[in-house]
Amino acid sequence: MKITRGPAGWWRRMFAFLYEILLITAVVLLAEGLFQGVFQLISKLPVTAMGDQLWLRVLNFVWIMSVAFAYFAWCWRGGQTLAMRTWSIHLVKSDGSSVGWREVALRFSVAAVCMLPCAPFWVLARHQADLRIVAWLLTGLFFLPFLWAILDKERRFLHDRLAGTQLLIAPPKT
C-alpha cells in the first residue's frame, strides 16, 4: 500500500516558521558571539569599536548571512530543519525529488530578500520619522510570501514557487 503525502497546510507551515525564528535566532547569536570574540582577540579593541568601521559591519553581515545559509542549506539538503521535523514537514523539489544546491540557494535568497530588511528599518524608523514609509513597505515585503501562499493555487510560499520546491507532510516514521 502506497502512502501519498499531501502538501503541508498553511497553519502547520506558519507554526514551523515561528519555531524556525527561535532556532535561527539562537544560531545567529552564537555566530555573532564567535565573531565578536575573534574580533576582540585579533584587534584588542572593545566590541563598540566595530560600529565605527563600515568594513567590519559588512564583514559581520556577510558572516551572519553565511552562517544562516549554511544552517538552512545543511538542513534543507536533508529535507528538514528541526522546526520542519517537529511539525512533520518535508522539503522536496516540485517533482518530489531531493532538493539540490540550486533550489537551496534560490529559496534562501528569495526568503532573505523578503524577510531580512524589515526589522532593521523599524529600528531606524523609531529615530527617523522619514524612514517610516520605507519600514511599512518592507513590512509588506515581509508578508508577501505568506500572502502569496494564500493566493497560490498550490498554496506554496513565494520562495517555494520561485525555487521550484514544495513543503509536504513528512512520511510517518517506521
Backbone torsions as a table, in degrees:
resi	resn	phi	psi	omega
1	MET	NA	126.3	-178.6
2	LYS	-91.0	131.9	177.7
3	ILE	-95.7	119.6	178.1
4	THR	-91.5	140.7	179.7
5	ARG	-106.8	127.5	178.0
6	GLY	-94.3	174.2	178.0
7	PRO	-67.4	146.1	177.2
8	ALA	-69.8	138.0	-178.7
9	GLY	-68.0	159.4	-177.0
10	TRP	-59.4	-46.2	-178.2
11	TRP	-66.8	-39.0	177.2
12	ARG	-60.1	-43.5	179.0
13	ARG	-66.5	-36.1	179.2
14	MET	-67.2	-42.4	178.0
15	PHE	-65.5	-38.2	176.0
16	ALA	-64.4	-38.5	178.1
17	PHE	-62.8	-45.4	179.5
18	LEU	-62.5	-40.9	176.3
19	TYR	-64.8	-38.6	179.5
20	GLU	-63.0	-35.4	176.9
21	ILE	-59.2	-43.0	178.2
22	LEU	-62.6	-43.4	-177.9
23	LEU	-67.9	-45.1	-178.4
24	ILE	-70.0	-28.7	174.8
25	THR	-62.3	-43.9	178.1
26	ALA	-63.2	-42.9	179.1
27	VAL	-62.3	-44.7	-178.8
28	VAL	-67.0	-40.0	178.6
29	LEU	-63.6	-41.1	176.6
30	LEU	-64.3	-43.0	178.9
31	ALA	-64.0	-40.2	179.3
32	GLU	-66.7	-40.5	176.8
33	GLY	-61.4	-41.2	177.2
34	LEU	-63.9	-44.6	179.6
35	PHE	-60.7	-47.6	-178.6
36	GLN	-66.9	-37.1	177.0
37	GLY	-63.2	-45.3	178.1
38	VAL	-64.8	-41.1	178.0
39	PHE	-57.7	-45.9	-178.6
40	GLN	-68.8	-37.9	178.2
41	LEU	-64.1	-41.6	-177.1
42	ILE	-76.8	-45.5	-171.1
43	SER	-92.2	-21.3	-174.9
44	LYS	60.3	21.4	177.9
45	LEU	-104.0	157.4	175.1
46	PRO	-69.4	157.3	-179.4
47	VAL	-59.8	-30.7	-179.8
48	THR	-62.0	-21.6	178.5
49	ALA	-69.4	-19.2	178.8
50	MET	-61.9	-36.0	-177.7
51	GLY	-66.8	-18.8	-178.0
52	ASP	-82.7	-16.7	-174.5
53	GLN	-111.7	115.8	179.9
54	LEU	-61.0	-42.5	-177.3
55	TRP	-63.3	-32.4	176.7
56	LEU	-71.4	-38.5	177.3
57	ARG	-65.1	-40.4	178.1
58	VAL	-65.5	-45.2	178.0
59	LEU	-60.2	-41.1	178.1
60	ASN	-62.1	-44.6	178.8
61	PHE	-62.1	-45.4	179.2
62	VAL	-61.8	-40.5	177.9
63	TRP	-60.9	-49.4	-178.2
64	ILE	-62.9	-44.4	179.2
65	MET	-65.0	-36.6	177.8
66	SER	-65.6	-42.0	178.0
67	VAL	-65.6	-44.0	178.9
68	ALA	-62.2	-43.6	178.1
69	PHE	-62.6	-43.3	-180.0
70	ALA	-60.4	-42.5	178.9
71	TYR	-60.4	-52.5	-177.4
72	PHE	-67.9	-40.4	-179.9
73	ALA	-61.8	-45.0	179.9
74	TRP	-61.1	-44.9	-178.8
75	CYS	-71.4	-47.7	-176.4
76	TRP	-66.1	-33.5	178.0
77	ARG	-63.8	-27.5	174.5
78	GLY	-87.3	-6.8	176.6
79	GLY	99.3	-16.1	-176.3
80	GLN	-152.0	139.3	164.8
81	THR	-87.9	175.6	178.1
82	LEU	-62.3	-39.5	178.8
83	ALA	-64.7	-41.0	179.0
84	MET	-66.4	-37.8	178.0
85	ARG	-65.0	-41.3	179.8
86	THR	-62.2	-38.9	-177.6
87	TRP	-97.9	15.3	176.2
88	SER	54.3	53.6	178.5
89	ILE	-120.9	141.6	180.0
90	HIS	-129.7	132.8	179.7
91	LEU	-94.9	126.4	177.7
92	VAL	-138.7	166.3	172.7
93	LYS	-71.8	166.8	-177.9
94	SER	-56.8	-30.7	179.7
95	ASP	-86.6	2.6	177.7
96	GLY	92.9	-4.2	179.8
97	SER	-83.0	172.2	-178.7
98	SER	-66.1	150.3	-178.7
99	VAL	-75.8	136.5	178.1
100	GLY	-103.0	-179.1	-178.2
101	TRP	-63.9	-35.7	179.1
102	ARG	-60.7	-47.9	-179.2
103	GLU	-65.6	-40.2	179.1
104	VAL	-61.6	-48.9	-178.0
105	ALA	-63.9	-42.8	-179.3
106	LEU	-68.3	-43.6	179.3
107	ARG	-61.5	-45.9	179.3
108	PHE	-63.6	-44.8	-177.2
109	SER	-63.1	-46.8	-179.6
110	VAL	-64.9	-44.1	179.0
111	ALA	-63.1	-40.9	179.9
112	ALA	-65.1	-42.5	179.8
113	VAL	-62.9	-38.5	-178.4
114	CYS	-76.0	-39.3	-168.3
115	MET	-103.1	-27.1	-172.2
116	LEU	-67.2	-44.0	-171.9
117	PRO	-74.6	-12.3	-171.3
118	CYS	-61.8	-56.6	-174.3
119	ALA	-61.9	-48.0	-178.8
120	PRO	-60.7	-35.6	-179.6
121	PHE	-70.9	-31.1	176.0
122	TRP	-68.9	-34.9	175.7
123	VAL	-63.9	-46.2	178.6
124	LEU	-65.8	-37.7	-177.4
125	ALA	-65.9	-24.6	177.1
126	ARG	-64.3	-28.4	-177.0
127	HIS	-104.6	-18.3	179.2
128	GLN	-131.3	103.7	-175.0
129	ALA	-59.9	-29.5	-178.9
130	ASP	-69.7	-11.9	177.1
131	LEU	-90.5	-2.7	-177.8
132	ARG	-63.5	-37.8	179.5
133	ILE	-64.6	-38.9	177.3
134	VAL	-64.6	-42.0	179.2
135	ALA	-61.6	-41.1	178.3
136	TRP	-66.4	-40.7	177.6
137	LEU	-63.2	-40.9	178.7
138	LEU	-69.4	-28.6	174.4
139	THR	-65.9	-40.3	174.6
140	GLY	-60.9	-41.1	177.3
141	LEU	-64.0	-37.3	178.1
142	PHE	-60.3	-42.0	-177.1
143	PHE	-85.2	-8.3	-178.4
144	LEU	-54.2	-47.4	179.8
145	PRO	-60.6	-34.1	-178.7
146	PHE	-75.5	-40.3	175.7
147	LEU	-66.1	-37.3	177.2
148	TRP	-57.9	-42.2	-178.5
149	ALA	-63.2	-32.0	178.5
150	ILE	-70.3	-37.5	-176.2
151	LEU	-89.5	-20.4	-177.8
152	ASP	-68.6	138.7	-177.2
153	LYS	-65.1	-28.2	177.5
154	GLU	-101.5	6.9	177.6
155	ARG	61.9	30.3	178.0
156	ARG	-85.2	147.7	171.5
157	PHE	-67.8	160.6	-179.8
158	LEU	-58.6	-44.0	-178.5
159	HIS	-67.2	-29.5	175.3
160	ASP	-72.6	-41.0	179.4
161	ARG	-61.3	-47.5	-177.1
162	LEU	-71.8	-31.1	-179.7
163	ALA	-86.3	-9.8	-178.7
164	GLY	73.5	35.7	179.2
165	THR	-120.9	168.4	175.2
166	GLN	-149.4	154.4	178.6
167	LEU	-104.5	119.0	-179.0
168	LEU	-111.7	160.7	171.3
169	ILE	-68.1	129.3	-176.5
170	ALA	-66.1	146.0	177.8
171	PRO	-66.7	151.0	179.4
172	PRO	-64.0	144.2	179.1
173	LYS	-74.0	135.9	-179.6
174	THR	-110.5	NA	NA
